[in-house]
């Protein structure tokens, strides 16, 4: 539908679906952002980056001191994010507590 699906690996279970896949507007793939704009503005550092799959903004992960990605979700309700730091592609739904995987093209 929009390039993402639930990751099942028996968690949270085969009959559970993410209710936020329909909100994804940003297709899978790299975002040109290479920094958390909030960390840059505050002069703080980030650990890894996450991209909002609803609006495309990039913020720092929950392992970062300021947790701007989570703050973005808390402020906007944009529940789905994707790893933006390279390596293995994956996503997460904050609202449903569910891992997401990009569709294979």
Backbone as CSV, one residue per row, in Angstrom:
resi,resn,N_x,N_y,N_z,CA_x,CA_y,CA_z,C_x,C_y,C_z
1,UNK,0.822,-1.184,0.000,0.000,0.000,0.000,0.872,1.255,0.000
2,UNK,1.752,1.394,0.982,2.570,2.592,1.089,4.042,2.284,1.314
3,UNK,4.426,1.041,1.070,5.833,0.679,1.180,6.263,0.053,2.490
4,UNK,5.337,-0.136,3.444,5.675,-0.711,4.749,4.648,-1.748,5.164
5,UNK,5.063,-2.686,5.992,4.153,-3.666,6.573,4.643,-4.030,7.972
6,UNK,3.766,-4.690,8.729,4.124,-5.114,10.073,5.193,-6.203,10.013
7,UNK,6.092,-6.204,10.980,7.087,-7.259,11.116,6.513,-8.264,12.096
8,UNK,6.355,-9.505,11.681,5.658,-10.433,12.560,6.538,-11.267,13.466
9,UNK,7.543,-11.850,13.146,8.447,-12.546,14.072,7.815,-12.898,15.421
10,UNK,6.540,-13.265,15.426,5.786,-13.643,16.631,5.608,-12.513,17.634
11,UNK,5.883,-11.272,17.257,5.658,-10.151,18.164,5.059,-8.998,17.392
12,UNK,4.003,-8.453,17.785,3.191,-8.810,18.947,2.236,-9.961,18.679
13,UNK,2.176,-10.470,17.452,1.357,-11.628,17.123,0.810,-11.516,15.718
14,UNK,0.498,-12.651,15.079,0.086,-12.641,13.679,-1.272,-11.992,13.435
15,UNK,-2.102,-11.838,14.467,-3.425,-11.246,14.274,-3.464,-9.767,14.633
16,UNK,-2.317,-9.195,14.966,-2.253,-7.791,15.354,-1.740,-6.983,14.176
17,UNK,-2.417,-5.897,13.855,-1.994,-5.049,12.750,-1.748,-3.634,13.257
18,UNK,-0.879,-2.934,12.565,-0.598,-1.545,12.888,-1.723,-0.686,12.319
19,UNK,-2.347,0.079,13.163,-3.433,0.936,12.730,-2.972,2.239,12.111
20,UNK,-1.650,2.402,11.957,-1.126,3.681,11.479,-0.431,3.593,10.121
21,UNK,-0.455,2.413,9.491,0.176,2.287,8.181,-0.452,3.238,7.162
22,UNK,-1.737,3.494,7.301,-2.417,4.382,6.350,-1.964,5.831,6.482
23,UNK,-1.297,6.182,7.586,-0.831,7.562,7.767,0.517,7.802,7.106
24,UNK,1.167,6.731,6.642,2.504,6.872,6.045,2.384,7.565,4.695
25,UNK,3.098,8.670,4.565,3.098,9.438,3.324,4.483,9.483,2.688
26,UNK,5.511,9.104,3.444,6.896,9.168,2.988,7.317,7.769,2.545
27,UNK,7.723,7.589,1.292,8.107,6.256,0.823,9.411,5.795,1.455
28,UNK,9.648,4.473,1.524,10.917,3.972,2.033,12.071,4.523,1.200
29,UNK,13.187,4.675,1.827,14.360,5.182,1.132,15.059,6.230,1.974
30,UNK,16.245,6.592,1.561,17.025,7.525,2.364,16.456,8.942,2.340
31,UNK,16.561,9.588,3.460,16.187,10.989,3.614,17.466,11.795,3.469
32,UNK,17.440,12.917,2.802,18.669,13.694,2.664,19.170,14.296,3.973
33,UNK,18.324,14.346,5.002,18.755,14.923,6.279,19.800,14.027,6.935
34,UNK,20.862,14.633,7.412,21.948,13.885,8.059,22.157,14.362,9.491
35,UNK,21.174,15.075,10.031,21.297,15.607,11.388,19.911,15.807,11.978
36,UNK,19.856,15.836,13.279,18.635,16.199,13.989,18.616,17.728,14.074
37,UNK,17.636,18.339,13.421,17.601,19.802,13.400,17.423,20.397,14.795
38,UNK,16.712,19.695,15.668,16.540,20.189,17.031,17.858,20.147,17.797
39,UNK,18.628,19.068,17.631,19.941,18.983,18.285,20.870,20.084,17.757
40,UNK,20.833,20.319,16.452,21.671,21.379,15.883,21.304,22.735,16.477
41,UNK,20.009,23.005,16.575,19.546,24.278,17.115,19.945,24.439,18.584
42,UNK,19.899,23.330,19.365,20.213,23.376,20.796,21.700,23.216,21.089
43,UNK,22.459,22.774,20.094,23.879,22.519,20.323,24.126,21.223,21.077
44,UNK,23.195,20.257,20.953,23.350,18.958,21.614,23.701,17.901,20.565
45,UNK,24.057,16.716,21.022,24.460,15.628,20.127,23.384,14.552,20.091
46,UNK,23.348,13.824,18.995,22.427,12.710,18.844,23.215,11.420,18.710
47,UNK,22.531,10.296,18.949,23.142,8.977,18.819,22.842,8.429,17.423
48,UNK,21.576,8.316,17.095,21.134,7.871,15.775,19.933,8.703,15.365
49,UNK,19.570,8.591,14.102,18.480,9.400,13.566,17.288,8.543,13.167
50,UNK,16.109,9.127,13.299,14.860,8.492,12.887,14.090,9.473,12.012
51,UNK,13.459,8.942,10.980,12.678,9.764,10.051,11.200,9.519,10.277
52,UNK,10.446,10.580,10.436,8.995,10.476,10.560,8.444,10.061,9.199
53,UNK,7.680,8.987,9.167,7.122,8.500,7.909,5.815,9.184,7.531
54,UNK,5.354,10.095,8.382,4.150,10.860,8.069,4.529,12.165,7.379
55,UNK,5.511,12.890,7.943,5.864,14.200,7.380,7.276,14.264,6.807
56,UNK,8.113,13.251,7.093,9.457,13.204,6.532,10.535,13.895,7.346
57,UNK,10.192,14.508,8.474,11.198,15.185,9.285,12.096,14.175,9.994
58,UNK,13.368,14.537,10.161,14.339,13.670,10.819,14.671,14.232,12.195
59,UNK,14.639,13.340,13.177,14.969,13.712,14.559,15.827,12.598,15.170
60,UNK,16.340,12.846,16.362,17.205,11.864,17.027,16.383,10.775,17.722
61,UNK,17.045,9.640,17.972,16.395,8.453,18.530,16.228,8.553,20.045
62,UNK,15.577,7.556,20.609,15.338,7.535,22.052,16.596,7.222,22.861
63,UNK,17.667,6.797,22.218,18.941,6.612,22.922,19.728,7.915,22.997
64,UNK,19.274,8.920,22.269,19.923,10.232,22.296,19.491,10.988,23.552
65,UNK,20.339,11.858,24.056,20.009,12.567,25.300,18.681,13.327,25.258
66,UNK,18.343,13.958,24.141,17.149,14.808,24.083,15.917,14.117,23.484
67,UNK,16.084,12.969,22.859,14.956,12.157,22.355,13.959,12.974,21.523
68,UNK,14.473,13.700,20.541,13.615,14.571,19.740,12.633,13.809,18.848
69,UNK,12.977,12.590,18.447,12.037,11.799,17.651,10.780,11.485,18.439
70,UNK,10.957,11.072,19.662,9.804,10.780,20.535,9.023,12.060,20.822
71,UNK,9.732,13.162,21.026,9.067,14.443,21.269,8.224,14.851,20.056
72,UNK,8.742,14.580,18.849,7.994,14.883,17.628,6.682,14.096,17.622
73,UNK,6.737,12.819,17.970,5.521,12.002,18.063,4.575,12.563,19.118
74,UNK,5.093,12.882,20.297,4.253,13.404,21.374,3.556,14.701,20.966
75,UNK,4.241,15.542,20.202,3.681,16.836,19.792,2.737,16.738,18.603
76,UNK,3.022,15.834,17.670,2.259,15.792,16.417,1.300,14.612,16.302
77,UNK,1.575,13.538,17.036,0.793,12.315,16.875,1.236,11.479,15.688
78,UNK,2.331,11.876,15.033,2.877,11.094,13.910,3.525,9.843,14.491
79,UNK,2.860,8.718,14.387,3.235,7.519,15.132,4.323,6.659,14.496
80,UNK,4.554,6.769,13.187,5.462,5.838,12.516,6.777,6.506,12.100
81,UNK,7.868,5.814,12.411,9.216,6.311,12.119,10.013,5.217,11.423
82,UNK,11.153,5.601,10.854,12.064,4.638,10.232,13.484,4.967,10.639
83,UNK,14.308,3.940,10.735,15.723,4.126,10.998,16.314,4.975,9.883
84,UNK,17.083,5.975,10.244,17.683,6.865,9.262,19.202,6.860,9.350
85,UNK,19.742,5.998,10.195,21.185,6.009,10.445,21.956,4.997,9.625
86,UNK,21.362,4.458,8.589,22.054,3.478,7.766,21.904,2.082,8.336
87,UNK,22.527,1.144,7.683,22.412,-0.236,8.141,21.077,-0.831,7.754
88,UNK,20.564,-1.701,8.588,19.344,-2.436,8.291,18.121,-1.522,8.308
89,UNK,17.297,-1.585,7.256,16.087,-0.756,7.233,15.010,-1.337,8.146
90,UNK,14.420,-0.509,8.966,13.325,-0.925,9.825,12.525,0.301,10.227
91,UNK,11.331,0.064,10.703,10.469,1.132,11.186,9.856,0.741,12.512
92,UNK,9.123,1.673,13.090,8.491,1.446,14.392,7.239,2.300,14.481
93,UNK,6.199,1.750,15.076,4.995,2.511,15.380,4.975,2.768,16.884
94,UNK,5.118,4.023,17.271,5.085,4.376,18.697,3.749,4.003,19.320
95,UNK,2.669,4.305,18.628,1.334,4.107,19.175,1.025,2.633,19.432
96,UNK,1.337,1.776,18.472,1.030,0.351,18.597,2.177,-0.462,19.182
97,UNK,3.354,0.161,19.368,4.507,-0.575,19.886,4.899,-1.716,18.975
98,UNK,4.891,-1.439,17.678,5.056,-2.509,16.695,6.195,-2.216,15.719
99,UNK,7.065,-3.220,15.483,8.113,-3.052,14.465,7.515,-3.137,13.066
100,UNK,8.137,-2.372,12.152,7.699,-2.333,10.763,8.870,-2.648,9.846
101,UNK,8.555,-3.182,8.671,9.568,-3.552,7.681,9.183,-2.942,6.337
102,UNK,10.155,-2.381,5.608,9.811,-1.871,4.282,9.508,-3.021,3.329
103,UNK,8.564,-2.787,2.429,8.232,-3.787,1.411,9.411,-3.951,0.469
104,UNK,9.571,-5.164,-0.046,10.616,-5.441,-1.022,10.079,-5.037,-2.381
105,UNK,10.845,-4.222,-3.088,10.397,-3.734,-4.414,10.608,-4.780,-5.467
